[in-house]
Amino acid sequence: MFTTYLLQSEKNGKSHIGATEKDPKIRLAEHNSGTNTWTKNNRPFRLIYYETFHCRLDAYAREKFLKSGVGNRLVRILLKEYGT
């Protein structure tokens, strides 16, 4: 299974969209442990939303969509509804 996920920084409200083969809660823990520079500087994060897919290409296509203009509107709605 593959997952596309949306995280929100509890520090400053910034969002992060990603796709992974890992369980989204494990990936969240990795982001919160500071595995890369951007998430390290904006942690802690909380998991706002995720979708699962059987195909890697579908998960990465969804990630790309959520980072696009139209998809970004959906992200803002999700953050408003479920974020801080």
N, C-alpha and C positions, 0 to 999 in steps of 0.2 A: 504494500500500500504506500501511496505517496500523499503528502499533505501540503496544502497551501495555507499559510497562517498569517494572522494579523496580530501584532504586539503593540502595546502602548506603554511608553515610558511613564512610570509613576513620578519621576523626577521633574520632567518638563512637558509631558503630554505628547511628545513626538511619537510618530508611528513607524513601524517597521513591517514590511511585507516580505515573506520569504516562502520558499518551497523546499521540502526535504523528504527523505525516505524514512526518517526517524519519527518516533512518536512525538507529537507536538509538545507534550509536557517535558520530554527529555530535551528537546531543542530549546525550549524556554529556559531550562536550567543552564544549558550551555551559554545562552546569551547573557543570562544573569551572572555567570561566573566570569564574564569578560573575555570570551574567546576571540573577539575581533575589536578593532579600535572604536568603530562607531558605536556599537552596542555597549562597549565598556564605558564610554563617556556618557551614555544616556541611561544607564541602568539605575534602578531595577525596572524590569518590564513585567507586564501581566498579559496573559493570553486573552485576547478579546474575541477572536473568531477563528475557526479553521474549517476547511473542507477536505475530504479525503477522495482520492482517485485511485483507480487500478493501474493507470498508465502514467509514467513519468512525464511524457509530453503534455498530457492534459493538465497536470499539476503546474508545470512551468508556463504553459499557455495562460492558465488562470492567474498566476503571479504577474505575468506581463500585462494582462488585462487590468488587474487591480491597480497597477502602477500607471495606467493610461488615463487620459482625461475623463472618459466616461466611467471607468472603474473607480477612479479616485472619488467620484461623487458617492458611490456605494460605500467606500471606505469611510468617508466623512459621516454618512448616515449611521454606519455601524459604531463608529467612535462616539457619536452623539448619544446613541441608544444604550451602548454597553460600556463606554469608557468613563473616565473620571472627569 
